[in-house]
């Protein structure tokens, strides 16, 4: 029997819709749009169709992309409508232009998930292409914000490779040996110095040019990219052909020979920005898998002719690792314009590691505090607390401050966390001058009186703050603040605020915060002599605490003594946020500022 030839792939219904729309537009605008031939269906189902656009009327500005009278493009039409079409050029003239991927693919959608609507059909695609050409010719693209512009506009990442984290403030403008330290299966830390017994050497190689065609998929392609300078730099370079790639392979082999057999050999390329060479370099991390790495260790030193490299090394696949560049020179904190950014690089004393304190500590740690000092009476964690406090099963039985300190240290490598004795230890007296802010989250009269003592100390620089919630829902919060220069502590400010609130009918939802709990307002979570506590869930406490921490962040910029009241949206309380500034009552004898106490002896904080 004669074996039947497989039928050629055919266009999907969606592709036929796009192609039909394309031909209709070409028929309507024959001078502006021409379809060149029929579609080519690829093995992966993609339909490629060539077109020609008249671009003579597009305005050109200095520094913009030069366009010819007509330009040809290849549209890639996916078989399903959920994937946006893409646009290729049949040439490399646009390589190096912002938003050109790998030298030939035009990035007409920056965020396809939000910008691509299939209902627009082929007109939407062509409108995007026309807008891209208009912006490129007018020099409207900002090269500084073009994602991955220095390395061909694409993310280099091979599935299954670990993330390389770079945090040290190193410019990487000269070749040097770096070190990778294993954190876990999915993370390696890049350092200029060896930080662990099993750290791996790797070459860090600065390039003299960017990589408009990306970095390649094999070692041979990487070497080609390293040696092939962009056209605009080729005449200015006197570099010997192949010198850069020979230097790279030599450094790679030297590092491989010093690393253990059976390990991948990593490398980092430091790529300059094409239009801002003075800016920090883009870091690209890759590796040779184990077999070619071991072969490189055994191979003779590379000669001037790199073609002498064994084929399993030269043609071996490069595995690209996602490099999380967290250097301050290239990274902007996501909370830089938010109130909690005021905690950045501060020293915070946090007293009380329970329902409020455990959540506040994590929020402040994530906000960038440099040091957090914890204090707690030492009550062990029980399973019942996991309902609303920021602890886990692994913490049960442990002291709250110890468990919380461990959690905070796991959030950030650069955070210092220490533990000091509980209130009213004399060791805490020095906090008034050592810390930037002291937060009392104990709901303890003793702690409040201790803050009153600190408020009267001469030369106090710390902001004093007290946080608490209501007993029935944990959805109403109070933040009481005593700014430096205020001779009164949070207890008196809270008392004065209570008189104001109770006298104001508009603040009636907050009246229970200054009245004794009614029967049933509190609960006893366990049988026996359990201390009564407030009602509230993790969602209530985390939400209320987050609001209180945000309000305190606003205060740290310009502290003003007084009390913030806040309510979560689900309570329906109005006003949802209210500030009562502190004004001492002249008829209140307790408002008199006592004489300054003598300066306390300096006591080192226990760690």
PANUGU-720220 format. One line per 10 residues: number of its first residue (from 1); for each residue x, y, z of C-alpha. Coordinates in Angstrom, 3 decimals, decimal comma. Layout:
! residues N
NUM> X/Y/Z ~ ...
END
This chain:
! residues 607
1> 0,000/0,000/0,000 ~ 1,137/3,520/-0,759 ~ 1,671/5,468/2,405 ~ -0,377/8,653/2,393 ~ 1,484/11,879/2,925 ~ 0,334/13,837/5,931 ~ -1,797/16,782/4,958 ~ -0,181/20,183/5,496 ~ -1,336/22,042/8,604 ~ -4,262/24,343/8,045
11> -5,205/27,641/9,637 ~ -7,431/27,602/12,710 ~ -10,823/29,365/12,668 ~ -9,314/32,268/14,598 ~ -6,421/32,579/12,170 ~ -8,816/32,514/9,235 ~ -10,752/35,365/10,866 ~ -7,576/37,452/11,247 ~ -6,378/36,671/7,728 ~ -9,751/37,569/6,262
21> -9,725/40,873/8,138 ~ -6,177/41,564/6,954 ~ -7,073/40,997/3,303 ~ -10,161/43,186/3,633 ~ -8,083/46,054/5,053 ~ -5,522/45,671/2,276 ~ -8,319/45,843/-0,300 ~ -9,679/49,016/1,294 ~ -6,241/50,710/1,581 ~ -4,145/49,372/-1,313
31> -1,665/52,293/-1,185 ~ -0,959/51,869/2,542 ~ -1,106/48,096/3,127 ~ -0,168/45,111/1,011 ~ -0,275/41,426/1,879 ~ 2,772/39,628/0,477 ~ 1,848/36,068/-0,393 ~ -0,115/33,544/1,624 ~ 0,236/32,385/5,225 ~ 2,829/29,834/6,282
41> 1,565/27,529/9,022 ~ 4,387/26,486/11,328 ~ 4,624/23,102/13,130 ~ 3,628/24,829/16,370 ~ 0,436/26,129/14,739 ~ 1,628/29,715/14,309 ~ 0,619/31,351/11,025 ~ 3,191/33,718/9,499 ~ 2,056/36,285/6,963 ~ 4,218/39,014/5,383
51> 2,902/42,554/4,878 ~ 4,203/45,880/3,578 ~ 3,232/49,220/5,148 ~ 3,677/52,664/3,649 ~ 5,554/54,589/6,325 ~ 6,671/57,640/4,337 ~ 4,295/59,959/6,196 ~ 5,510/59,042/9,707 ~ 7,286/62,043/11,227 ~ 10,910/61,538/12,219
61> 12,649/63,335/15,093 ~ 16,320/63,564/15,973 ~ 17,439/60,353/17,605 ~ 14,361/58,489/16,395 ~ 14,243/55,274/14,392 ~ 14,888/55,950/10,665 ~ 12,130/54,477/8,483 ~ 12,069/53,896/4,772 ~ 9,219/54,872/2,487 ~ 7,784/51,388/2,958
71> 8,618/48,772/5,584 ~ 7,993/45,045/5,547 ~ 6,918/43,012/8,541 ~ 5,927/39,448/9,360 ~ 2,819/38,977/11,484 ~ 2,757/35,926/13,726 ~ -0,863/34,875/14,225 ~ -1,436/32,319/17,023 ~ -4,110/29,635/16,570 ~ -6,153/30,836/19,560
81> -7,462/34,284/20,336 ~ -6,194/34,449/23,924 ~ -2,589/34,796/22,726 ~ -1,842/38,159/21,063 ~ -0,297/38,272/17,580 ~ 3,300/39,448/17,337 ~ 5,319/41,351/14,757 ~ 8,760/40,478/13,344 ~ 11,049/42,303/10,944 ~ 12,739/40,356/8,104
91> 15,920/42,388/8,766 ~ 18,048/43,542/11,695 ~ 17,996/47,318/11,043 ~ 15,892/47,929/14,150 ~ 18,234/45,991/16,475 ~ 19,246/48,034/19,504 ~ 16,108/50,163/19,437 ~ 14,120/50,132/22,703 ~ 11,284/47,611/22,676 ~ 12,875/45,458/19,958
101> 13,319/41,901/21,215 ~ 16,293/39,824/20,078 ~ 16,940/42,288/17,269 ~ 13,825/41,532/15,214 ~ 10,646/41,215/17,270 ~ 8,735/44,423/17,966 ~ 7,256/44,697/21,439 ~ 3,889/46,181/20,481 ~ 2,283/44,992/23,747 ~ 4,063/45,885/26,990
111> 1,500/43,991/29,052 ~ -0,518/41,737/26,770 ~ -2,689/40,555/29,649 ~ -4,134/44,054/29,983 ~ -3,641/45,477/26,499 ~ -4,708/42,675/24,149 ~ -8,430/42,413/23,496 ~ -9,294/39,826/20,816 ~ -12,459/41,744/19,972 ~ -10,262/44,339/18,277
121> -9,093/41,769/15,742 ~ -6,480/42,557/13,106 ~ -7,209/46,348/13,089 ~ -6,101/46,516/16,734 ~ -2,848/44,736/15,875 ~ -2,085/47,064/12,973 ~ -2,978/50,123/15,071 ~ -0,518/48,925/17,720 ~ 2,158/48,440/15,083 ~ 1,522/51,896/13,609
131> 1,687/53,508/17,057 ~ 4,933/51,655/17,781 ~ 6,485/52,942/14,534 ~ 5,247/56,473/15,223 ~ 6,725/56,502/18,736 ~ 10,008/54,921/17,628 ~ 10,479/57,415/14,766 ~ 9,655/60,336/17,061 ~ 12,201/59,105/19,657 ~ 9,503/58,780/22,316
141> 10,746/55,488/23,739 ~ 12,663/55,808/27,004 ~ 15,564/53,387/26,774 ~ 16,037/53,572/30,543 ~ 12,650/51,962/31,165 ~ 12,708/49,396/28,346 ~ 12,658/46,041/30,102 ~ 15,852/43,993/29,599 ~ 16,917/46,466/26,881 ~ 20,625/45,777/27,409
151> 20,206/42,049/26,693 ~ 17,885/41,981/23,718 ~ 14,704/42,859/25,586 ~ 14,011/39,323/26,831 ~ 14,137/37,511/30,151 ~ 16,957/34,958/30,215 ~ 15,766/32,085/32,367 ~ 15,901/28,320/31,920 ~ 13,227/26,321/33,733 ~ 14,646/24,497/36,754
161> 17,611/26,776/37,400 ~ 18,055/28,592/40,720 ~ 17,701/32,334/41,214 ~ 20,956/34,238/41,728 ~ 20,606/37,119/44,212 ~ 22,928/40,142/43,870 ~ 22,849/42,693/46,700 ~ 26,405/43,903/47,232 ~ 26,997/47,436/45,863 ~ 29,542/46,346/43,244
171> 29,754/48,088/39,854 ~ 31,235/45,060/38,003 ~ 33,143/47,255/35,525 ~ 36,315/45,142/35,650 ~ 36,700/41,389/35,334 ~ 36,991/39,604/38,659 ~ 36,235/36,380/40,463 ~ 32,886/36,212/42,204 ~ 31,469/33,647/44,579 ~ 28,109/31,893/44,734
181> 26,860/30,678/48,088 ~ 24,119/28,069/48,284 ~ 21,070/29,103/50,342 ~ 18,681/26,391/49,181 ~ 17,817/24,534/45,990 ~ 16,252/27,620/44,442 ~ 18,634/30,367/45,574 ~ 22,323/31,260/45,223 ~ 23,834/34,492/46,595 ~ 26,421/36,390/44,533
191> 29,273/37,942/46,489 ~ 32,663/39,487/45,777 ~ 34,161/37,414/48,596 ~ 33,892/33,826/49,708 ~ 31,191/33,588/52,367 ~ 30,846/29,820/52,880 ~ 32,897/26,649/52,920 ~ 31,127/25,348/49,833 ~ 30,949/28,616/47,887 ~ 31,620/28,247/44,161
201> 33,940/30,411/42,066 ~ 32,639/32,094/38,943 ~ 34,004/34,667/36,519 ~ 32,274/38,045/36,392 ~ 33,000/39,458/32,940 ~ 32,131/43,045/31,938 ~ 31,308/43,446/28,263 ~ 32,222/46,447/26,131 ~ 28,851/46,482/24,386 ~ 25,228/45,523/24,898
211> 23,574/42,421/23,458 ~ 20,785/43,511/21,095 ~ 20,321/39,948/19,817 ~ 20,175/38,483/23,364 ~ 22,879/36,174/24,701 ~ 22,250/32,941/22,813 ~ 21,428/29,385/23,777 ~ 24,763/27,546/23,429 ~ 28,292/28,420/24,495 ~ 29,211/28,979/20,850
221> 26,354/31,470/20,468 ~ 27,368/33,258/23,664 ~ 30,911/33,595/22,341 ~ 29,576/34,989/19,054 ~ 27,485/37,535/20,943 ~ 30,489/38,541/23,070 ~ 32,654/39,151/20,010 ~ 30,096/40,704/17,654 ~ 29,891/44,368/18,589 ~ 26,793/46,366/17,610
231> 27,236/48,147/14,234 ~ 27,416/51,596/15,815 ~ 30,449/50,544/17,906 ~ 32,279/48,306/15,430 ~ 34,378/51,063/13,847 ~ 35,331/52,559/17,202 ~ 36,748/49,276/18,530 ~ 40,312/48,077/17,958 ~ 39,662/44,842/19,808 ~ 41,139/41,760/18,164
241> 38,510/39,457/16,745 ~ 37,909/36,724/19,285 ~ 39,954/38,309/22,088 ~ 36,940/38,894/24,310 ~ 35,586/35,377/23,843 ~ 39,030/33,828/24,451 ~ 39,349/35,811/27,685 ~ 35,875/34,671/28,714 ~ 36,572/30,954/28,084 ~ 39,937/31,211/29,846
251> 38,327/32,725/32,951 ~ 35,493/30,187/32,805 ~ 37,944/27,276/32,648 ~ 40,118/28,620/35,460 ~ 37,081/28,900/37,723 ~ 35,831/25,440/36,715 ~ 39,159/23,825/37,614 ~ 38,991/25,321/41,098 ~ 35,434/24,126/41,693 ~ 34,564/20,543/42,656
261> 34,046/17,884/40,010 ~ 30,366/17,269/39,373 ~ 29,250/20,886/39,839 ~ 27,828/23,298/37,296 ~ 30,121/26,115/36,256 ~ 28,428/29,493/36,585 ~ 29,334/32,867/35,103 ~ 27,997/36,437/35,134 ~ 28,089/38,876/32,231 ~ 27,949/42,572/33,180
271> 26,307/44,267/30,195 ~ 26,360/48,066/29,717 ~ 23,193/49,930/28,939 ~ 23,208/50,896/25,248 ~ 22,307/54,548/25,769 ~ 23,457/55,103/29,355 ~ 26,845/53,389/29,726 ~ 27,520/55,237/32,976 ~ 24,535/53,526/34,643 ~ 24,972/50,300/36,661
281> 25,410/47,314/34,380 ~ 22,785/44,709/33,664 ~ 23,823/41,389/35,211 ~ 23,183/38,167/33,315 ~ 23,829/34,834/35,072 ~ 24,302/31,568/33,230 ~ 25,827/28,159/33,764 ~ 27,176/25,129/31,967 ~ 25,459/21,899/33,049 ~ 27,580/19,321/34,859
291> 28,772/17,221/31,842 ~ 30,213/20,149/29,810 ~ 31,529/21,708/33,051 ~ 33,498/18,552/33,840 ~ 34,652/18,363/30,217 ~ 35,889/21,952/30,469 ~ 37,892/21,010/33,572 ~ 39,643/18,250/31,645 ~ 40,158/20,198/28,410 ~ 43,519/21,812/27,547
301> 43,801/25,555/27,842 ~ 41,859/27,262/25,026 ~ 43,903/28,274/22,017 ~ 43,412/31,389/19,887 ~ 41,077/29,304/17,725 ~ 38,060/28,522/19,848 ~ 36,895/26,026/17,270 ~ 39,412/23,672/18,891 ~ 37,125/23,396/21,921 ~ 35,495/19,953/22,169
311> 32,047/19,928/20,566 ~ 30,313/18,876/23,806 ~ 31,576/22,107/25,363 ~ 31,265/24,464/22,403 ~ 27,802/23,292/21,363 ~ 26,524/22,547/24,869 ~ 23,412/24,358/26,004 ~ 23,731/27,338/28,325 ~ 21,253/27,332/31,192 ~ 20,264/30,858/32,159
321> 19,458/31,709/35,765 ~ 17,121/34,477/36,793 ~ 19,292/37,123/38,436 ~ 17,473/39,107/41,088 ~ 19,449/42,343/41,026 ~ 18,697/43,927/44,397 ~ 21,542/46,446/44,490 ~ 20,328/49,795/45,809 ~ 21,683/51,521/42,697 ~ 19,233/49,657/40,441
331> 16,326/48,887/42,760 ~ 13,575/51,172/44,047 ~ 11,699/49,921/47,083 ~ 8,053/49,269/46,318 ~ 7,009/51,149/49,453 ~ 9,284/54,149/48,941 ~ 6,351/56,594/48,727 ~ 4,224/54,997/51,427 ~ 3,985/56,163/55,065 ~ 5,679/53,044/56,464
341> 8,849/53,967/54,579 ~ 9,522/56,260/57,552 ~ 10,618/53,111/59,442 ~ 13,436/52,544/56,929 ~ 16,861/52,378/58,654 ~ 15,344/53,066/62,086 ~ 15,859/51,377/65,450 ~ 12,495/50,296/66,868 ~ 11,804/49,062/70,381 ~ 8,685/46,888/70,445
351> 7,288/45,909/73,828 ~ 4,709/43,136/73,738 ~ 4,847/40,330/71,164 ~ 1,199/39,246/71,243 ~ -1,834/40,002/69,099 ~ -0,726/43,502/68,080 ~ 3,022/43,251/68,570 ~ 3,564/40,090/66,520 ~ 1,896/41,662/63,469 ~ 3,426/45,119/63,979
361> 6,921/43,633/64,200 ~ 6,625/41,927/60,819 ~ 5,188/45,006/59,115 ~ 7,974/47,188/60,499 ~ 10,624/44,642/59,519 ~ 9,312/44,559/55,950 ~ 9,288/48,380/55,933 ~ 13,077/48,330/56,265 ~ 13,843/48,981/59,938 ~ 17,556/48,444/60,574
371> 17,124/47,078/64,109 ~ 14,195/45,812/66,146 ~ 14,511/45,226/69,870 ~ 11,803/42,983/71,339 ~ 10,568/42,738/74,899 ~ 7,896/40,383/76,237 ~ 6,994/39,038/79,708 ~ 7,940/35,530/78,591 ~ 4,573/33,816/78,265 ~ 4,989/30,651/76,159
381> 3,065/30,296/72,908 ~ 0,043/27,977/72,962 ~ -2,007/26,509/70,152 ~ -4,951/28,771/70,885 ~ -2,893/31,860/70,071 ~ -2,393/30,723/66,483 ~ -5,958/31,822/65,758 ~ -4,889/35,458/65,681 ~ -1,205/35,927/66,525 ~ 1,636/35,779/64,024
391> 3,066/32,388/65,039 ~ 3,083/28,820/63,728 ~ 2,768/25,275/65,081 ~ 6,569/25,090/65,263 ~ 6,554/27,965/67,791 ~ 4,274/26,339/70,396 ~ 5,925/26,168/73,798 ~ 8,529/28,800/72,962 ~ 8,867/32,284/74,369 ~ 7,079/34,801/72,149
401> 10,041/37,150/71,809 ~ 12,376/34,298/70,862 ~ 10,001/32,883/68,256 ~ 9,189/36,322/66,837 ~ 12,879/37,223/66,624 ~ 13,535/34,077/64,607 ~ 10,689/34,905/62,225 ~ 11,889/38,482/61,736 ~ 15,436/37,327/60,989 ~ 14,034/35,007/58,320
411> 12,454/37,998/56,552 ~ 15,663/39,933/55,883 ~ 19,342/39,108/56,055 ~ 20,286/42,693/56,898 ~ 17,897/43,090/59,852 ~ 19,306/43,100/63,400 ~ 16,903/41,663/65,971 ~ 17,691/41,491/69,656 ~ 15,751/40,752/72,832 ~ 15,825/42,783/76,027
421> 14,341/42,062/79,475 ~ 10,637/42,748/80,063 ~ 9,220/45,922/81,562 ~ 10,108/47,494/84,014 ~ 13,748/46,440/83,628 ~ 16,291/49,288/84,075 ~ 17,876/48,041/80,844 ~ 14,997/49,695/78,981 ~ 15,735/53,195/80,304 ~ 18,401/53,768/77,691
431> 15,894/53,162/74,899 ~ 14,666/56,770/75,186 ~ 17,919/57,935/73,586 ~ 18,969/54,798/71,712 ~ 15,813/54,069/69,714 ~ 13,979/56,124/67,116 ~ 10,578/54,909/68,310 ~ 9,309/52,845/71,237 ~ 6,038/50,982/70,731 ~ 4,064/49,631/73,659
441> 1,734/46,860/72,492 ~ 1,307/45,217/75,908 ~ -2,033/46,748/76,984 ~ -0,335/46,988/80,391 ~ -0,701/49,772/82,947 ~ 2,877/49,082/84,063 ~ 4,161/49,593/80,529 ~ 2,194/52,809/80,191 ~ 3,659/54,159/83,435 ~ 7,130/53,195/82,228
451> 6,588/55,215/79,036 ~ 5,524/58,135/81,244 ~ 8,879/57,839/83,026 ~ 10,776/57,815/79,724 ~ 8,841/60,868/78,515 ~ 10,264/62,926/81,394 ~ 13,894/61,975/80,778 ~ 16,069/64,897/79,622 ~ 17,281/64,612/76,032 ~ 14,726/62,032/74,967
461> 14,827/61,525/71,178 ~ 12,559/58,512/70,787 ~ 8,928/58,851/69,732 ~ 6,767/57,038/72,288 ~ 3,736/55,171/70,968 ~ 1,039/52,967/72,445 ~ -1,193/50,679/70,360 ~ -4,368/48,885/71,414 ~ -7,766/47,741/70,108 ~ -11,301/47,427/71,403
471> -12,312/44,323/73,381 ~ -15,360/43,228/71,403 ~ -14,101/43,110/67,799 ~ -10,407/44,129/67,601 ~ -11,563/46,265/64,667 ~ -11,225/49,682/66,335 ~ -7,723/50,887/67,083 ~ -5,990/53,534/69,170 ~ -2,523/54,936/68,553 ~ -1,323/57,317/71,230
481> 1,858/59,272/70,502 ~ 4,161/61,306/72,724 ~ 6,556/63,274/70,536 ~ 10,045/64,278/71,713 ~ 9,805/67,510/73,630 ~ 6,470/66,537/75,180 ~ 6,970/66,108/78,921 ~ 3,967/63,820/79,265 ~ 3,786/60,162/78,421 ~ 1,108/58,149/76,702
491> -0,942/57,518/79,861 ~ -1,784/61,169/80,416 ~ -2,311/61,799/76,698 ~ -4,664/58,803/76,560 ~ -6,551/60,044/79,634 ~ -6,942/63,546/78,151 ~ -8,081/62,112/74,808 ~ -10,646/59,909/76,576 ~ -12,286/62,942/78,194 ~ -12,503/64,612/74,777
501> -13,911/61,529/73,024 ~ -16,512/60,751/75,686 ~ -17,776/64,344/75,478 ~ -18,174/64,228/71,681 ~ -21,369/62,496/70,413 ~ -19,885/62,291/66,912 ~ -17,248/59,919/68,279 ~ -19,729/57,640/70,067 ~ -18,487/54,437/68,279 ~ -15,140/55,012/70,038
511> -16,615/55,543/73,529 ~ -16,183/51,859/74,537 ~ -12,418/52,304/74,206 ~ -12,513/54,406/77,395 ~ -15,176/52,547/79,352 ~ -15,035/49,371/81,405 ~ -15,948/46,225/79,459 ~ -19,520/45,026/79,824 ~ -20,182/41,408/80,820 ~ -19,499/39,284/77,760
521> -17,268/41,872/76,105 ~ -14,235/39,780/77,028 ~ -13,692/36,037/76,789 ~ -11,828/33,364/78,710 ~ -10,193/31,212/76,001 ~ -9,515/28,204/78,260 ~ -11,051/26,664/81,354 ~ -9,682/27,416/84,796 ~ -7,847/30,599/85,714 ~ -7,488/31,912/82,193
531> -6,928/35,673/81,980 ~ -9,834/37,396/80,176 ~ -8,917/38,682/76,732 ~ -10,543/40,493/73,850 ~ -12,497/39,041/70,952 ~ -10,859/39,191/67,562 ~ -9,510/37,203/64,631 ~ -6,187/37,254/62,796 ~ -7,885/39,242/60,036 ~ -9,159/41,805/62,565
541> -5,825/42,179/64,323 ~ -3,677/42,196/61,215 ~ -5,920/44,797/59,562 ~ -6,159/47,075/62,591 ~ -2,453/46,762/63,363 ~ -1,556/47,563/59,766 ~ -3,569/50,772/60,015 ~ -1,928/51,707/63,312 ~ 1,557/51,054/61,907 ~ 0,750/53,193/58,850
551> -0,475/56,037/61,077 ~ 2,676/55,781/63,174 ~ 4,777/55,930/60,011 ~ 3,066/59,211/59,153 ~ 3,886/60,451/62,651 ~ 7,595/59,617/62,401 ~ 8,065/62,200/59,636 ~ 6,867/65,037/61,862 ~ 5,784/63,762/65,304 ~ 2,804/65,437/66,961
561> 1,574/64,323/70,369 ~ -1,988/63,076/70,372 ~ -4,201/60,086/69,663 ~ -5,280/58,478/66,389 ~ -8,595/56,631/66,282 ~ -9,290/54,232/63,450 ~ -11,919/51,680/62,436 ~ -11,850/48,938/59,832 ~ -14,209/49,359/56,835 ~ -16,468/46,434/57,790
571> -17,434/48,127/61,079 ~ -19,277/50,960/59,327 ~ -17,893/53,368/61,930 ~ -17,738/57,024/60,975 ~ -15,379/58,760/61,140 ~ -13,171/55,837/60,131 ~ -10,084/57,814/61,138 ~ -9,778/60,730/63,532 ~ -6,859/62,470/65,231 ~ -7,134/64,195/68,594
581> -4,115/66,457/69,186 ~ -2,857/66,580/72,748 ~ -3,561/69,830/74,585 ~ -2,889/69,750/78,354 ~ -5,937/70,808/80,381 ~ -5,017/73,791/82,570 ~ -7,485/72,674/85,259 ~ -5,993/69,151/85,413 ~ -3,304/69,014/88,123 ~ -1,999/65,762/86,677
591> -1,077/67,653/83,508 ~ 1,658/69,590/85,224 ~ 5,073/68,719/83,894 ~ 7,142/67,214/86,718 ~ 10,712/68,236/87,309 ~ 13,181/66,462/85,056 ~ 14,549/63,274/86,519 ~ 18,322/62,759/86,644 ~ 19,799/61,052/83,602 ~ 19,752/57,281/84,032
601> 22,977/55,308/84,003 ~ 23,845/53,807/80,636 ~ 22,846/50,145/80,575 ~ 23,675/47,896/77,619 ~ 20,698/46,165/76,064 ~ 20,768/42,403/76,430 ~ 20,972/40,446/73,182
END
